[in-house]
Amino acid sequence: MKTVSIHDAKSNLSKYIEAVKKGEKVYIGGFGKAEVVLTKLSATERISFAKHDYSIAKGKVHEKDDSFAHSTDKQVADLLYGN
C-alpha cells in the first residue's frame, strides 16, 4: 500500500500504473489523506470497457473537404512558380 500526492501521481503515473499491474495498491490524495485508489481492472471489466457501440453515429458523421488545404496548396504553387 502506497499513498502519494496528486502532484506526484501526475508526475509518475506510468510508474504507479506498473506497480498496480503487479498487485500493489496505490492511494492518491492530498494533505496526507487518501482520496482515490488506483486498481487493476479485472478481465471482465477490461472486456466491457473496450466495447463501445457507435452505431448511433452511423450515417450522421461525414468528413468534409479541407478547403483551406486546397487553397494553401495553390498559394504555395503560385509562390514557387512566380504566378
Secondary structure by P-SEA (a helix, b strand, c coil): cccccaaaaaacaaaaaaaaaabbbbbbbccccccbbbbbbcaaaaaaaaccccccccccbbbbcaaaaaaaaaaaaaaaacc
